[in-house]
Amino acid sequence: MNPLWINIFHKKLEEESIAYFLGSVSIFADLDKRSRIQLESLMHLRTYSAGEVIFEAGDPGSGMYIIRSGTVQIYNRSVKNREIILAQLGLKEFFGETTLAAPSKRTASARASEPTVLIGLFRADINELAKRNPSVAYKIILSLSRVVSERLHVSDQLMNDLRLKHPDLFSTESST
């Protein structure tokens, strides 16, 4: 085969790899190619049909998902069992990251809005990576910490705005 054609096909395969994709996801962007290739061996591909539930609120959580294709709705149910959409996530976005550090129950549900491919990274995978290559695990955890802190800050701002607009919802006085 002509070497020119080999290079074109090799490049295409590299661009389809999980390692290449991870380089475009914010929490893995600081990793070098070699580290992303090592991380790729720990990732899990999962495919979901439109409307298929990925997890439910209250399920035990053990890891995060990155959207490789498709879209995911994050939702909860109200007291009257009405569905409340919290977020619509797309390509390269991720969710469930808070369960990587410590086991906890899912606080919301997630469902594929259309045919969706997810890449899963679980607590056991991070622990394995920490044994094999602590510096890479450290970089990922540091990046995740930054994202979780930013999200917590936004949530705190939203709660403060809600308290200002509806102080009666947060009153600690009992009405007798």
GROMACS elastic network, one bead per residue, 0.5 to 0.9 nm:
[ bonds ]
;  ai    aj funct       b0    kb
    1     4     6  0.85122   500
    1     5     6  0.71852   500
    1     6     6  0.71962   500
    2     5     6  0.55195   500
    2     6     6  0.66641   500
    3     7     6  0.63592   500
    3     8     6  0.87782   500
    4     7     6  0.54039   500
    4     8     6  0.65069   500
    4     9     6  0.89027   500
    5     8     6  0.51348   500
    5     9     6  0.62339   500
    5    10     6  0.84806   500
    6     9     6  0.52755   500
    6    10     6  0.59705   500
    6    11     6  0.85364   500
    7    10     6  0.50008   500
    7    11     6  0.60322   500
    7    12     6  0.85888   500
    8    11     6  0.52494   500
    8    12     6  0.63720   500
    8    13     6  0.88364   500
    9    12     6  0.51137   500
    9    13     6  0.62886   500
    9    14     6  0.86792   500
   10    13     6  0.51648   500
   10    14     6  0.62001   500
   10    15     6  0.87086   500
   11    14     6  0.50975   500
   11    15     6  0.62553   500
   11    16     6  0.87560   500
   12    15     6  0.51923   500
   12    16     6  0.64232   500
   12    17     6  0.89301   500
   13    16     6  0.51304   500
   13    17     6  0.64234   500
   14    17     6  0.52155   500
   14    18     6  0.85975   500
   14    19     6  0.81770   500
   14    20     6  0.65044   500
   15    18     6  0.82827   500
   15    19     6  0.85314   500
   15    20     6  0.56133   500
   15    21     6  0.71713   500
   16    19     6  0.85469   500
   16    20     6  0.69244   500
   16    21     6  0.71984   500
   17    20     6  0.53428   500
   17    21     6  0.63929   500
   17    22     6  0.87428   500
   17    37     6  0.89385   500
   17    40     6  0.84704   500
   18    22     6  0.60358   500
   18    23     6  0.87721   500
   18    36     6  0.82662   500
   18    37     6  0.79845   500
   18    40     6  0.59622   500
   18    43     6  0.82919   500
   18    68     6  0.87761   500
   18   119     6  0.83836   500
   19    22     6  0.51593   500
   19    23     6  0.66907   500
   19    33     6  0.72140   500
   19    34     6  0.86885   500
   19    35     6  0.85347   500
   19    37     6  0.50412   500
   19    38     6  0.81638   500
   19    39     6  0.73406   500
   19    40     6  0.54302   500
   19    41     6  0.89346   500
   20    23     6  0.54272   500
   20    24     6  0.73898   500
   20    33     6  0.76630   500
   20    36     6  0.75273   500
   20    37     6  0.81444   500
   21    24     6  0.55367   500
   21    25     6  0.70365   500
   21    68     6  0.78865   500
   21    92     6  0.83796   500
   22    25     6  0.51544   500
   22    26     6  0.82494   500
   22    27     6  0.83947   500
   22    28     6  0.58217   500
   22    29     6  0.69788   500
   22    31     6  0.88696   500
   22    36     6  0.67560   500
   22    39     6  0.89943   500
   22    40     6  0.83068   500
   22    92     6  0.83875   500
   23    26     6  0.76948   500
   23    27     6  0.86738   500
   23    28     6  0.57772   500
   23    30     6  0.76945   500
   23    31     6  0.72362   500
   23    32     6  0.81058   500
   23    33     6  0.77544   500
   23    36     6  0.72595   500
   24    27     6  0.87900   500
   24    28     6  0.74153   500
   24    29     6  0.59425   500
   24    92     6  0.73015   500
   25    28     6  0.56170   500
   25    29     6  0.58677   500
   25    66     6  0.83478   500
   25    92     6  0.54728   500
   25    93     6  0.73888   500
   25    94     6  0.87149   500
   26    29     6  0.51981   500
   26    30     6  0.80290   500
   26    92     6  0.80586   500
   26    93     6  0.85292   500
   26   143     6  0.82811   500
   27    30     6  0.73979   500
   27    31     6  0.87400   500
   27   139     6  0.87085   500
   27   140     6  0.64564   500
   27   141     6  0.87604   500
   27   142     6  0.88253   500
   27   143     6  0.53225   500
   27   144     6  0.62788   500
   27   146     6  0.89886   500
   27   147     6  0.79745   500
   28    31     6  0.55605   500
   28    32     6  0.87922   500
   28    36     6  0.76208   500
   28   139     6  0.83026   500
   28   140     6  0.65596   500
   28   143     6  0.77400   500
   29    32     6  0.79304   500
   30   139     6  0.77929   500
   30   140     6  0.86723   500
   30   143     6  0.87264   500
   31    34     6  0.80465   500
   31    35     6  0.58826   500
   31    36     6  0.62418   500
   31   136     6  0.73267   500
   31   139     6  0.76113   500
   31   140     6  0.82669   500
   32    35     6  0.53843   500
   32    36     6  0.63391   500
   32    37     6  0.87745   500
   33    36     6  0.51164   500
   33    37     6  0.61829   500
   33    38     6  0.86764   500
   34    37     6  0.51375   500
   34    38     6  0.63226   500
   34    39     6  0.86742   500
   35    38     6  0.50447   500
   35    39     6  0.61351   500
   35    40     6  0.85589   500
   35   133     6  0.87475   500
   35   136     6  0.66459   500
   36    40     6  0.59921   500
   36    41     6  0.89158   500
   36   136     6  0.89482   500
   37    41     6  0.69102   500
   38    41     6  0.57015   500
   38    42     6  0.74746   500
   38   129     6  0.85632   500
   39    42     6  0.54076   500
   39    43     6  0.67203   500
   39   125     6  0.88213   500
   39   129     6  0.75493   500
   39   136     6  0.86344   500
   40    43     6  0.52360   500
   40    44     6  0.84752   500
   41    44     6  0.83916   500
   42   120     6  0.88488   500
   42   121     6  0.71979   500
   42   122     6  0.86803   500
   42   125     6  0.58329   500
   42   126     6  0.83477   500
   42   128     6  0.84445   500
   42   129     6  0.80237   500
   43   119     6  0.62722   500
   43   120     6  0.57089   500
   43   121     6  0.54480   500
   43   122     6  0.81396   500
   43   125     6  0.77041   500
   44   118     6  0.80666   500
   44   119     6  0.54288   500
   44   121     6  0.66232   500
   44   122     6  0.86745   500
   45   117     6  0.69549   500
   45   118     6  0.57977   500
   45   120     6  0.62741   500
   46   116     6  0.83376   500
   46   117     6  0.57368   500
   46   118     6  0.51661   500
   46   119     6  0.62862   500
   46   120     6  0.72633   500
   47   115     6  0.74899   500
   47   116     6  0.58045   500
   47   118     6  0.63066   500
   47   119     6  0.88890   500
   48    51     6  0.81891   500
   48    52     6  0.59958   500
   48    53     6  0.80551   500
   48    54     6  0.76477   500
   48   111     6  0.86338   500
   48   112     6  0.63329   500
   48   114     6  0.80562   500
   48   115     6  0.57524   500
   48   116     6  0.51606   500
   48   117     6  0.63426   500
   48   118     6  0.79668   500
   49    52     6  0.53975   500
   49    53     6  0.88216   500
   49   112     6  0.66247   500
   49   113     6  0.81056   500
   49   114     6  0.63079   500
   49   116     6  0.64480   500
   49   117     6  0.89663   500
   50    53     6  0.88874   500
   50   111     6  0.80816   500
   50   112     6  0.53627   500
   50   113     6  0.51069   500
   50   116     6  0.72789   500
   51   111     6  0.60580   500
   51   112     6  0.53323   500
   51   113     6  0.55128   500
   51   114     6  0.66949   500
   51   115     6  0.83131   500
   52   110     6  0.88377   500
   52   111     6  0.56191   500
   52   112     6  0.55170   500
   52   113     6  0.78313   500
   52   114     6  0.86076   500
   52   115     6  0.87542   500
   53    56     6  0.71646   500
   53   109     6  0.77056   500
   53   110     6  0.60360   500
   53   112     6  0.64465   500
   54    72     6  0.88723   500
   54   109     6  0.75698   500
   54   110     6  0.53448   500
   54   111     6  0.52601   500
   54   112     6  0.69882   500
   55    58     6  0.87295   500
   55    59     6  0.66627   500
   55    60     6  0.89720   500
   55    61     6  0.87003   500
   55   106     6  0.78429   500
   55   108     6  0.83086   500
   55   109     6  0.55380   500
   55   110     6  0.54482   500
   55   111     6  0.71994   500
   56    59     6  0.56004   500
   56    60     6  0.89975   500
   56    76     6  0.87760   500
   56   106     6  0.69167   500
   56   107     6  0.82984   500
   56   108     6  0.64817   500
   56   110     6  0.64674   500
   56   111     6  0.85728   500
   57    60     6  0.86436   500
   57    75     6  0.86534   500
   57    76     6  0.72122   500
   57    77     6  0.89940   500
   57   105     6  0.72256   500
   57   107     6  0.50318   500
   57   110     6  0.81842   500
   58    61     6  0.85087   500
   58   104     6  0.87753   500
   58   105     6  0.50267   500
   58   106     6  0.50107   500
   58   107     6  0.62522   500
   58   108     6  0.75120   500
   58   109     6  0.82959   500
   59   104     6  0.85459   500
   59   105     6  0.53764   500
   59   106     6  0.54137   500
   59   107     6  0.83915   500
   59   109     6  0.87137   500
   60    99     6  0.87744   500
   60   103     6  0.71968   500
   60   104     6  0.59874   500
   60   106     6  0.61101   500
   61    64     6  0.84132   500
   61    96     6  0.75887   500
   61    98     6  0.86307   500
   61    99     6  0.54478   500
   61   100     6  0.80859   500
   61   102     6  0.87200   500
   61   103     6  0.60764   500
   61   104     6  0.55620   500
   61   105     6  0.53135   500
   61   106     6  0.55777   500
   62    96     6  0.83839   500
   62    97     6  0.88558   500
   62    98     6  0.89072   500
   62    99     6  0.52995   500
   62   100     6  0.59657   500
   62   101     6  0.85706   500
   62   102     6  0.78200   500
   62   103     6  0.60326   500
   62   104     6  0.76131   500
   62   105     6  0.87297   500
   62   121     6  0.87006   500
   62   122     6  0.56254   500
   62   123     6  0.56800   500
   62   124     6  0.81260   500
   63    95     6  0.88821   500
   63    96     6  0.61255   500
   63    97     6  0.61084   500
   63    98     6  0.76448   500
   63    99     6  0.52459   500
   63   101     6  0.84165   500
   63   103     6  0.87367   500
   63   120     6  0.70230   500
   63   121     6  0.56553   500
   63   123     6  0.55580   500
   63   124     6  0.85634   500
   63   125     6  0.89502   500
   64    94     6  0.69682   500
   64    95     6  0.56447   500
   64    98     6  0.76671   500
   64    99     6  0.70502   500
   64   100     6  0.66882   500
   64   119     6  0.83395   500
   64   120     6  0.57888   500
   64   121     6  0.54645   500
   64   122     6  0.62604   500
   64   123     6  0.85853   500
   65    93     6  0.84868   500
   65    94     6  0.54438   500
   65    95     6  0.55630   500
   65    96     6  0.63834   500
   65    97     6  0.75106   500
   65   118     6  0.59627   500
   65   119     6  0.54666   500
   65   121     6  0.63728   500
   65   122     6  0.85695   500
   66    91     6  0.80317   500
   66    92     6  0.61064   500
   66    93     6  0.58091   500
   66    95     6  0.67819   500
   66   117     6  0.86369   500
   66   118     6  0.54952   500
   66   119     6  0.50702   500
   66   120     6  0.64785   500
   66   121     6  0.82350   500
   67    70     6  0.68683   500
   67    71     6  0.71925   500
   67    72     6  0.79005   500
   67    89     6  0.79276   500
   67    90     6  0.62862   500
   67    91     6  0.51739   500
   67    92     6  0.52160   500
   67    93     6  0.56891   500
   67    94     6  0.61570   500
   67    95     6  0.86892   500
   67   116     6  0.74555   500
   67   117     6  0.63154   500
   67   119     6  0.64942   500
   68    90     6  0.83179   500
   68    91     6  0.57026   500
   68    92     6  0.60681   500
   68    93     6  0.84044   500
   68   116     6  0.75539   500
   68   117     6  0.54199   500
   68   118     6  0.54289   500
   68   119     6  0.66176   500
   69    90     6  0.73253   500
   69    91     6  0.55766   500
   69    92     6  0.80240   500
   69   115     6  0.79756   500
   69   116     6  0.53670   500
   69   117     6  0.51460   500
   69   118     6  0.70956   500
   70    89     6  0.87187   500
   70    90     6  0.62706   500
   70    91     6  0.66342   500
   70   112     6  0.74918   500
   70   113     6  0.73931   500
   70   114     6  0.58780   500
   70   115     6  0.58051   500
   70   117     6  0.64646   500
   70   118     6  0.84815   500
   71    88     6  0.69290   500
   71    89     6  0.55487   500
   71    91     6  0.70144   500
   71   111     6  0.86166   500
   71   112     6  0.59740   500
   71   113     6  0.54252   500
   71   114     6  0.61226   500
   71   115     6  0.77889   500
   71   116     6  0.62399   500
   71   117     6  0.87934   500
   72    87     6  0.81878   500
   72    88     6  0.58057   500
   72    89     6  0.51460   500
   72    90     6  0.65427   500
   72   110     6  0.65523   500
   72   111     6  0.55159   500
   72   113     6  0.53261   500
   72   114     6  0.77139   500
   72   116     6  0.76701   500
   73    85     6  0.67941   500
   73    86     6  0.75255   500
   73    87     6  0.58013   500
   73    89     6  0.62905   500
   73   109     6  0.81490   500
   73   110     6  0.56192   500
   73   111     6  0.53166   500
   73   112     6  0.63494   500
   73   113     6  0.62444   500
   74    84     6  0.87022   500
   74    85     6  0.60914   500
   74    86     6  0.54651   500
   74    87     6  0.50972   500
   74    88     6  0.63762   500
   74    89     6  0.77630   500
   74    95     6  0.86811   500
   74   108     6  0.65440   500
   74   109     6  0.56565   500
   74   111     6  0.66775   500
   75    83     6  0.66466   500
   75    84     6  0.54544   500
   75    86     6  0.50661   500
   75    87     6  0.69640   500
   75    88     6  0.88895   500
   75   108     6  0.57656   500
   75   109     6  0.52488   500
   75   110     6  0.63024   500
   75   111     6  0.81044   500
   76    81     6  0.88253   500
   76    82     6  0.82665   500
   76    83     6  0.58370   500
   76    84     6  0.52746   500
   76    85     6  0.66691   500
   76    86     6  0.71982   500
   76   107     6  0.81445   500
   76   108     6  0.52928   500
   76   109     6  0.60121   500
   76   110     6  0.87658   500
   77    80     6  0.76141   500
   77    81     6  0.50845   500
   77    82     6  0.52515   500
   77    84     6  0.57702   500
   77    85     6  0.86905   500
   77   108     6  0.85503   500
   77   109     6  0.88075   500
   78    82     6  0.50885   500
   78    83     6  0.63739   500
   78    84     6  0.68219   500
   79    82     6  0.73547   500
   80    83     6  0.89491   500
   85    88     6  0.75753   500
   86   108     6  0.86160   500
   88   113     6  0.85779   500
   89    92     6  0.86573   500
   89    93     6  0.61203   500
   89    94     6  0.76560   500
   89    95     6  0.85312   500
   90    93     6  0.57155   500
   90    94     6  0.84054   500
   91    94     6  0.86010   500
   94    97     6  0.74427   500
   95    98     6  0.82800   500
   95   110     6  0.88860   500
   96    99     6  0.61324   500
   96   100     6  0.78217   500
   96   106     6  0.77121   500
   97   100     6  0.55803   500
   97   101     6  0.81037   500
   97   121     6  0.88572   500
   97   144     6  0.73726   500
   97   148     6  0.79788   500
   98   101     6  0.64129   500
   98   102     6  0.74857   500
   98   103     6  0.87509   500
   98   104     6  0.83501   500
   98   144     6  0.85431   500
   98   148     6  0.73492   500
   99   102     6  0.54079   500
   99   103     6  0.55622   500
   99   104     6  0.59898   500
   99   105     6  0.79846   500
   99   106     6  0.79964   500
   99   122     6  0.83536   500
   99   123     6  0.75050   500
  100   103     6  0.73277   500
  100   121     6  0.80978   500
  100   122     6  0.61973   500
  100   124     6  0.85645   500
  100   126     6  0.76678   500
  100   141     6  0.89778   500
  101   123     6  0.67402   500
  101   126     6  0.88444   500
  101   141     6  0.84678   500
  102   123     6  0.78869   500
  103   123     6  0.84476   500
  104   107     6  0.87160   500
  106   109     6  0.71757   500
  111   114     6  0.89661   500
  112   115     6  0.66996   500
  112   116     6  0.60753   500
  112   117     6  0.89822   500
  113   116     6  0.76787   500
  121   124     6  0.84327   500
  121   125     6  0.63588   500
  121   126     6  0.74479   500
  122   125     6  0.51834   500
  122   126     6  0.65007   500
  122   127     6  0.87671   500
  123   126     6  0.51593   500
  123   127     6  0.61900   500
  123   128     6  0.86068   500
  124   127     6  0.50413   500
  124   128     6  0.61558   500
  124   129     6  0.86020   500
  125   128     6  0.50325   500
  125   129     6  0.61208   500
  125   130     6  0.85550   500
  126   130     6  0.60652   500
  126   131     6  0.87082   500
  126   137     6  0.65117   500
  126   140     6  0.88731   500
  126   141     6  0.87883   500
  127   130     6  0.50398   500
  127   131     6  0.64950   500
  127   132     6  0.88550   500
  127   137     6  0.81746   500
  128   131     6  0.52232   500
  128   132     6  0.63457   500
  128   133     6  0.84790   500
  129   132     6  0.50124   500
  129   133     6  0.55471   500
  129   134     6  0.66949   500
  129   136     6  0.75076   500
  129   137     6  0.59010   500
  130   133     6  0.53509   500
  130   135     6  0.76034   500
  130   136     6  0.75002   500
  130   137     6  0.51637   500
  130   138     6  0.75721   500
  131   134     6  0.61159   500
  131   137     6  0.87510   500
  132   137     6  0.89193   500
  133   136     6  0.56771   500
  133   137     6  0.65492   500
  133   138     6  0.87801   500
  134   137     6  0.50778   500
  134   138     6  0.59623   500
  134   139     6  0.86438   500
  135   139     6  0.62841   500
  135   140     6  0.87810   500
  136   139     6  0.51416   500
  136   140     6  0.63637   500
  136   141     6  0.86785   500
  137   140     6  0.51919   500
  137   141     6  0.61281   500
  137   142     6  0.85018   500
  138   141     6  0.51484   500
  138   142     6  0.59724   500
  138   143     6  0.84932   500
  139   142     6  0.51389   500
  139   143     6  0.61273   500
  139   144     6  0.85733   500
  140   143     6  0.51160   500
  140   144     6  0.60905   500
  140   145     6  0.85076   500
  141   145     6  0.59902   500
  141   146     6  0.85988   500
  142   145     6  0.50202   500
  142   146     6  0.63382   500
  142   147     6  0.88339   500
  143   146     6  0.51562   500
  143   147     6  0.64639   500
  143   148     6  0.87727   500
  144   147     6  0.50727   500
  144   148     6  0.60949   500
  144   149     6  0.84506   500
  145   148     6  0.51190   500
  145   149     6  0.59850   500
  145   150     6  0.85226   500
  146   149     6  0.51367   500
  146   150     6  0.62051   500
  146   151     6  0.86777   500
  147   150     6  0.50946   500
  147   151     6  0.61757   500
  147   152     6  0.85306   500
  148   151     6  0.50690   500
  148   152     6  0.60083   500
  148   153     6  0.85029   500
  149   152     6  0.50244   500
  149   153     6  0.60935   500
  149   154     6  0.86915   500
  150   153     6  0.50755   500
  150   154     6  0.63501   500
  150   155     6  0.86974   500
  151   154     6  0.51381   500
  151   155     6  0.61872   500
  151   156     6  0.85608   500
  152   155     6  0.50125   500
  152   156     6  0.60459   500
  152   157     6  0.85900   500
  153   156     6  0.50539   500
  153   157     6  0.62550   500
  153   158     6  0.87054   500
  154   157     6  0.50806   500
  154   158     6  0.62531   500
  154   159     6  0.86946   500
  155   158     6  0.50489   500
  155   159     6  0.61861   500
  155   160     6  0.86170   500
  156   159     6  0.50939   500
  156   160     6  0.61818   500
  156   161     6  0.86176   500
  157   160     6  0.50969   500
  157   161     6  0.61734   500
  157   162     6  0.85805   500
  158   161     6  0.50788   500
  158   162     6  0.61313   500
  158   163     6  0.86226   500
  159   163     6  0.61218   500
  159   164     6  0.86543   500
  160   163     6  0.50319   500
  160   164     6  0.62828   500
  160   165     6  0.86949   500
  161   164     6  0.51633   500
  161   165     6  0.62366   500
  161   166     6  0.85198   500
  162   165     6  0.51276   500
  162   166     6  0.58011   500
  162   167     6  0.76803   500
  162   169     6  0.87624   500
  163   166     6  0.52230   500
  163   168     6  0.81446   500
  163   169     6  0.73996   500
  163   170     6  0.65641   500
  164   167     6  0.57570   500
  165   168     6  0.89723   500
  166   169     6  0.57449   500
  166   170     6  0.75158   500
  167   170     6  0.54327   500
  167   171     6  0.63539   500
  168   171     6  0.51427   500
  168   172     6  0.88452   500
  169   172     6  0.89225   500
  171   174     6  0.79889   500
